[in-house]
Amino acid sequence: MRGEFYQQLTNDLETARAEGLFKEERIITSAQQADITVADGSHVINFCANNYLGLANHPDLIAAAKAGMDSHGFG
C-alpha cells in the first residue's frame, strides 16, 4: 500500500511538471532586497518577502523608525 501511495505521488508530480504546474523554488544569490539575483544570474523583483517595494532600506523610513523607538521604546 505504501508503494502504491508513493507511485501515485510520483505520477502526480510528473503530471504537474508536464503541464507546467510544478513550482521550482528559485535560489537567491544576493542579499534580500526589493531587486534580487537568482542562481541563473537573472535579476527579479523579490515578491517572496514583505520588502518588494524596497522600503526596508529607505533612509527616511529607517530614520522614522529609529525616532519612534528613541522616543517610545520598543519591546
C-alpha distances in whole Angstrom, upper triangle without the diagonal:
4,5,5,6,9,10,11,13,14,15,17,19,20,21,23,25,26,27,29,27,25,28,29,30,34,35,39,41,44,45,44,46,47,47,44,44,40,39,40,44,43,45,43,44,42,40,37,40,43,45,45,49,50,52,50,53,56,59,60,57,57,60,60,57,59,62,60,58,62,63,61,58,55,52
4,5,5,6,9,10,11,12,14,15,17,18,20,21,23,24,26,27,25,23,25,26,27,31,32,35,38,41,42,40,43,44,44,41,40,37,36,37,41,41,42,41,41,39,37,35,37,40,42,42,46,47,49,47,50,53,56,57,54,53,57,57,54,56,59,57,55,59,60,58,56,52,49
4,5,5,6,9,10,10,12,14,15,16,18,20,21,22,24,26,24,22,24,25,27,30,31,35,37,40,42,41,43,44,43,41,40,36,35,36,39,39,41,40,41,39,38,35,38,40,43,43,46,47,49,48,50,53,56,58,55,54,58,58,55,57,60,58,57,60,62,60,57,54,51
4,6,5,6,9,10,10,12,14,15,16,18,20,21,22,24,23,21,24,25,27,31,32,36,38,41,43,41,44,44,44,41,40,37,35,36,40,40,42,40,41,39,37,35,38,40,43,42,46,47,49,48,50,53,56,58,55,55,59,58,55,58,61,59,57,61,63,60,58,54,52
4,5,5,6,9,10,11,12,14,15,17,18,20,21,23,21,19,21,23,24,28,30,33,36,39,40,38,41,41,41,38,38,34,33,34,38,37,39,37,38,36,34,32,34,37,40,39,43,44,46,45,47,50,53,54,51,51,55,55,52,54,57,55,54,57,59,56,54,51,48
4,5,5,6,9,10,10,12,14,15,16,18,20,21,19,17,19,20,22,25,27,30,33,36,37,36,38,39,38,36,35,31,30,31,35,35,37,35,36,34,33,30,33,36,38,38,41,42,44,43,45,48,51,53,50,50,53,53,50,53,56,54,53,56,58,55,53,50,47
4,5,5,6,9,10,10,12,14,15,16,18,20,19,17,20,21,23,26,28,32,34,37,39,38,40,40,40,37,36,32,31,32,35,35,37,36,37,35,34,31,34,37,40,39,43,44,46,45,47,50,53,55,52,52,56,55,53,55,58,56,55,59,60,58,56,52,50
4,5,5,6,9,10,10,12,14,15,16,18,17,16,18,20,23,26,28,31,34,37,39,37,39,39,39,36,36,32,31,32,35,35,37,35,35,34,32,30,33,36,38,37,41,42,45,44,46,49,52,53,50,51,54,54,51,54,57,55,54,58,59,57,55,51,49
4,5,5,6,9,10,10,12,14,15,16,15,13,15,17,19,22,24,28,31,34,35,33,35,35,35,33,32,29,28,29,32,31,33,31,32,30,29,26,30,32,35,34,38,39,41,40,42,45,48,50,47,47,51,50,48,50,53,51,50,54,56,53,51,48,46
4,5,5,6,9,10,11,12,14,15,14,12,15,16,18,22,24,27,30,33,34,33,35,35,35,32,31,28,26,27,30,30,32,31,32,30,29,27,30,33,35,34,38,39,42,41,43,45,49,50,48,48,52,51,49,51,54,53,52,55,57,55,53,49,47
4,5,5,6,9,10,10,12,14,13,12,16,17,20,23,26,29,32,35,37,35,37,37,36,34,33,29,28,28,32,31,33,32,33,32,30,28,32,35,37,36,39,41,43,42,44,47,50,52,49,49,53,53,51,53,56,55,54,57,59,57,55,52,50
4,5,5,6,9,10,11,12,11,10,13,15,18,21,24,27,30,33,35,33,35,34,34,32,31,28,27,27,31,30,31,29,30,29,27,26,29,32,34,33,36,38,40,40,42,44,48,49,46,47,50,50,48,50,53,51,51,54,56,54,52,49,47
4,5,5,6,9,10,11,9,7,10,12,15,18,20,24,27,30,31,30,32,31,31,28,27,24,23,24,27,26,28,26,27,26,25,23,26,29,31,30,34,35,38,37,39,42,45,46,44,44,48,48,45,48,51,49,49,52,54,52,50,47,45
4,5,5,6,9,10,10,9,12,13,17,19,22,25,28,31,33,32,33,33,32,30,28,25,24,23,27,26,29,27,29,28,27,25,29,32,34,32,36,37,40,39,41,43,47,49,46,46,50,50,48,50,53,52,52,55,57,55,53,50,48
4,5,5,6,9,8,9,12,14,18,21,24,27,30,32,34,33,34,33,32,31,30,26,26,25,28,27,29,28,29,28,27,26,29,32,34,32,35,37,40,40,42,44,47,49,46,47,51,50,48,51,54,52,52,56,57,55,54,50,49
4,6,5,6,5,5,9,11,15,18,21,24,27,29,31,29,31,30,29,27,26,23,23,23,26,24,26,24,25,25,23,22,25,28,30,28,32,33,36,36,38,40,44,45,42,43,47,47,45,47,50,49,48,52,53,52,50,47,45
4,5,5,6,5,8,10,13,16,19,22,25,27,29,28,30,29,27,26,24,21,20,20,23,22,24,23,24,24,23,22,25,28,30,28,31,33,36,36,37,39,43,45,42,43,47,47,45,47,50,49,49,52,54,52,51,47,46
4,6,8,8,12,13,17,19,22,25,28,30,33,31,33,31,30,28,27,24,23,22,25,24,26,25,26,26,25,25,28,31,33,31,34,35,38,39,40,42,46,47,45,46,50,50,48,50,53,52,52,55,57,55,54,51,49
4,5,8,11,13,17,19,22,25,28,30,32,31,32,30,29,28,27,24,24,23,26,24,26,24,25,25,24,23,27,30,31,29,32,34,37,37,39,41,45,46,43,45,48,48,46,49,52,51,51,54,55,54,53,49,48
4,6,8,10,14,16,19,22,24,27,29,27,28,27,25,24,23,20,20,19,22,20,22,20,22,22,20,20,24,27,28,25,29,30,33,34,35,37,41,42,40,41,45,45,43,46,49,47,47,51,52,51,50,47,46
4,6,10,13,15,19,21,24,26,28,26,27,26,25,24,23,20,21,20,23,21,23,20,21,21,19,18,22,25,26,24,27,29,32,32,34,36,40,41,39,39,43,43,41,44,47,45,45,49,50,48,47,44,43
4,6,10,13,16,19,22,24,26,24,26,25,24,22,21,18,18,18,21,20,22,19,20,20,18,17,21,24,25,24,27,29,31,31,33,35,39,40,38,38,42,42,40,43,45,44,44,47,49,47,46,43,41
4,6,9,13,15,19,21,22,21,22,21,20,19,18,15,16,16,19,17,18,16,17,16,15,13,17,20,22,20,24,25,28,27,29,32,35,37,34,35,38,38,36,39,42,41,40,44,45,44,42,39,38
4,6,9,12,15,18,20,19,20,20,19,17,16,12,12,13,16,15,17,15,16,15,15,13,17,20,21,20,24,24,27,27,28,31,34,36,34,34,38,38,36,38,41,40,40,43,45,44,42,39,38
4,6,9,13,15,17,15,17,17,17,14,13,10,11,12,15,14,15,13,14,13,13,10,14,17,18,17,21,22,24,23,25,28,31,33,30,30,34,35,33,35,38,37,36,39,42,40,38,35,34
4,6,9,12,14,13,15,15,14,11,10,6,7,9,11,10,12,10,12,11,12,10,13,17,17,16,19,20,23,22,23,26,29,31,29,29,33,33,31,33,37,36,36,38,41,40,38,35,34
4,6,9,12,12,14,15,14,10,9,5,5,9,10,11,12,12,13,12,14,12,14,18,17,17,20,20,23,21,22,25,28,30,28,28,32,33,31,32,36,35,35,37,40,39,37,34,33
4,6,8,8,11,12,11,7,6,4,6,9,10,10,10,10,11,9,12,11,12,15,15,14,17,16,19,18,18,21,24,27,25,24,28,29,28,29,32,32,32,34,37,36,34,31,31
4,7,9,11,13,11,8,6,5,6,9,8,10,10,11,13,12,15,14,15,18,17,16,19,17,20,19,18,22,24,27,26,25,28,30,28,29,33,33,32,34,37,37,35,32,32
4,6,8,11,9,6,5,7,9,12,10,11,10,11,12,11,14,14,14,16,14,14,17,14,17,16,15,18,20,24,22,21,25,27,25,26,29,30,29,31,34,34,32,30,30
4,6,9,9,7,8,10,12,15,13,14,12,12,12,11,14,13,12,14,12,13,15,12,15,13,12,15,17,21,19,18,21,23,22,22,26,26,26,28,31,30,29,26,27
4,7,8,7,9,11,14,16,15,14,12,11,10,8,11,10,8,10,8,10,12,10,12,10,10,14,17,19,17,16,20,21,20,21,24,24,24,26,29,29,27,24,24
4,6,6,10,12,15,18,16,14,11,10,9,7,10,10,8,9,6,7,9,6,9,8,8,11,14,16,15,14,18,19,18,20,23,23,23,25,28,28,26,24,25
4,6,10,13,16,18,16,14,10,8,6,5,8,10,8,9,6,4,6,5,8,9,9,11,14,16,15,16,19,20,19,21,24,24,24,27,29,29,28,26,27
4,7,10,14,15,12,10,7,6,5,6,9,11,11,12,9,8,9,8,12,12,12,14,17,19,18,19,22,23,22,24,27,28,28,30,32,32,31,29,30
4,7,10,12,10,8,6,6,6,6,10,11,11,13,11,10,12,11,14,14,14,16,19,22,21,20,24,25,24,26,29,29,29,32,34,34,33,30,31
4,7,8,6,6,5,6,9,9,13,13,14,17,15,13,16,15,18,18,17,20,22,25,24,24,27,29,28,29,32,33,32,35,37,37,36,33,34
4,6,5,6,7,8,10,10,13,13,14,18,16,15,18,17,21,20,20,23,26,28,27,27,30,31,30,32,35,35,35,37,40,39,38,35,35
4,5,7,10,11,14,14,16,16,17,21,20,19,22,21,24,23,23,26,29,32,30,30,33,35,33,35,38,38,37,40,43,42,40,37,37
4,6,9,11,14,15,18,17,20,23,22,20,23,22,26,26,25,28,30,33,32,32,35,37,36,37,40,41,40,43,45,45,43,40,40
4,7,10,13,14,17,18,19,22,20,19,21,20,24,24,23,25,28,31,30,30,33,34,34,35,38,39,38,40,43,43,42,39,39
4,6,10,12,15,16,17,20,18,16,18,18,22,22,21,24,27,29,28,28,32,33,32,34,37,37,37,40,42,42,41,38,39
4,7,9,12,14,15,17,15,13,15,14,18,19,18,20,23,25,25,25,28,30,29,31,34,34,34,36,39,39,38,35,36
4,6,9,11,12,15,13,10,12,13,17,17,17,19,22,24,23,24,27,28,27,30,32,32,33,35,37,37,36,34,34
4,6,9,10,11,10,7,9,10,13,14,15,16,20,22,20,21,25,25,24,27,29,29,30,32,34,34,33,31,31
4,6,6,9,7,5,9,9,12,13,14,16,19,21,19,20,23,24,23,25,28,27,28,30,32,32,31,28,28
4,5,7,8,5,9,11,13,14,16,17,21,22,20,21,24,24,23,26,28,27,28,31,33,31,31,28,28
4,7,8,8,12,13,15,14,16,19,22,24,21,21,25,25,23,26,29,27,27,31,32,31,30,27,26
4,5,6,10,10,12,11,13,16,19,20,17,18,22,21,19,22,25,24,24,27,29,27,26,23,23
4,6,8,9,9,9,12,14,17,18,15,15,19,18,17,19,22,21,21,24,26,24,24,21,21
4,5,5,6,6,9,10,14,15,12,13,17,17,15,18,21,20,20,23,25,24,24,21,22
4,5,8,9,11,12,16,17,15,16,19,19,19,21,24,23,24,27,28,28,27,25,26
4,6,8,10,10,13,14,12,14,17,17,17,20,22,21,23,25,27,26,26,24,26
4,6,6,7,11,12,10,12,15,15,15,17,20,20,21,23,25,25,25,23,24
4,5,5,9,9,7,9,12,12,12,14,16,16,18,20,22,22,22,20,22
4,6,8,10,7,7,11,11,10,12,15,15,16,18,20,20,19,18,19
4,6,9,8,7,10,12,12,13,16,17,17,19,21,22,21,20,21
4,6,5,6,9,10,11,12,14,16,17,18,20,21,21,20,22
4,5,5,6,9,10,10,12,14,15,16,18,20,20,20,22
4,5,5,6,9,10,10,12,14,15,16,18,19,19,22
4,5,5,6,9,10,11,12,14,15,16,17,16,19
4,5,5,6,9,10,11,12,14,15,15,15,17
4,5,5,6,9,10,10,12,14,14,15,18
4,5,5,6,9,10,11,12,13,14,17
4,5,5,6,9,10,10,11,10,13
4,5,5,6,9,10,9,10,13
4,5,5,6,8,9,11,15
4,5,5,6,7,9,12
4,5,5,4,6,9
4,6,6,8,12
4,6,9,13
4,7,10
4,7
4
